[in-house]
């Protein structure tokens, strides 16, 4: 069946958004295509499960909500706020999965942060 293999994040201020995702999640964001206003994002090593993406200057409405696995929803919610974002739906329990919160980055994009339940 088809799988999600890439994500993209739109930004009104790409430099601000790059700083946000680098500072909060420590993603590697390259400046490979600045003349095209597209910056590739690497979210982890190739040995780990997950996908990579890109960041682009927003042109119109974009409504995708990526969910990012984190070791602690509480710690990352605090990091989001410390770097100019906000928590829009606080930590909630997802039975059999873990904990989830929805946040907004510095560009108004929604993102989920998910902490796996290690007891499942």
C-alpha positions in Angstrom: 0.0 0.0 0.0 1.2 3.6 -0.5 3.2 5.2 2.3 4.1 8.7 3.3 7.7 9.1 2.2 8.3 12.9 2.4 6.8 16.0 4.1 7.0 19.7 3.4 6.6 22.7 5.7 5.5 26.1 4.3 6.9 29.2 5.9 6.3 33.0 5.5 9.7 33.6 7.0 11.9 30.5 6.1 14.9 31.7 8.1 12.8 31.9 11.3 11.2 28.5 10.6 14.6 26.9 10.0 15.8 28.3 13.3 12.7 26.9 15.0 13.0 23.3 13.7 16.8 23.3 14.2 16.5 24.6 17.8 13.6 22.5 18.9 14.1 19.2 17.1 17.8 19.5 16.1 16.9 18.7 12.5 19.6 19.2 9.8 18.2 21.7 7.4 20.4 22.3 4.3 20.6 25.4 2.2 21.0 23.4 -0.9 18.5 25.3 -3.0 18.2 28.8 -1.5 17.8 30.3 -5.0 14.6 28.2 -5.4 13.6 28.9 -1.8 13.5 25.2 -0.9 15.5 23.8 2.0 15.8 20.0 2.4 15.3 18.6 6.0 16.9 15.5 7.4 15.2 14.4 10.6 17.5 11.6 11.7 19.9 8.9 10.5 19.0 6.5 7.7 19.2 3.6 10.2 16.2 5.0 12.2 12.6 4.7 11.0 11.1 8.0 9.8 11.0 10.3 6.8 12.8 13.5 5.7 11.2 16.5 4.1 11.7 20.1 3.0 10.8 23.6 3.9 9.6 26.2 1.3 8.4 29.8 1.2 4.7 29.5 1.6 2.5 30.6 -1.4 -1.1 30.2 -0.3 -2.7 27.9 2.2 -0.9 24.6 3.2 -2.7 22.3 5.7 -0.5 19.3 6.5 0.0 18.2 10.1 3.3 16.3 10.6 3.5 14.3 13.8 7.0 14.1 15.3 8.0 11.3 17.7 9.7 12.7 20.8 11.0 11.2 24.1 8.9 13.5 26.2 5.8 15.5 25.2 6.3 17.8 28.2 9.9 18.6 27.5 9.3 19.3 23.8 6.1 21.4 24.4 8.3 23.6 26.6 11.0 23.8 23.9 8.3 24.8 21.3 7.2 27.6 23.6 10.8 28.7 24.4 11.5 29.0 20.6 8.5 31.1 19.7 5.9 28.5 19.0 2.8 27.6 21.1 0.9 24.6 22.4 -2.6 24.7 20.9 -3.9 21.3 22.3 -2.2 20.2 25.4 -0.9 16.7 26.2 -3.5 14.0 25.9 -3.4 10.3 26.3 -3.8 8.1 23.3 -4.7 4.6 24.7 -2.2 1.9 23.5 0.1 4.5 21.9 1.2 7.2 24.3 0.8 10.9 24.6 0.1 13.5 22.0 0.0 17.3 21.9 -0.6 19.7 19.0 1.6 22.8 18.7 2.0 25.7 16.3 5.4 26.7 14.9 6.6 30.3 14.4 4.9 30.3 10.9 1.4 29.2 12.1 1.8 25.6 11.0 0.3 22.9 13.2 2.5 19.9 14.2 1.9 17.0 16.5 4.4 15.8 19.1 4.0 12.1 20.1 5.6 10.3 23.0 5.3 6.5 22.7 4.0 4.6 25.7 7.0 2.4 26.6 4.8 0.0 28.6 2.8 -1.2 25.6 
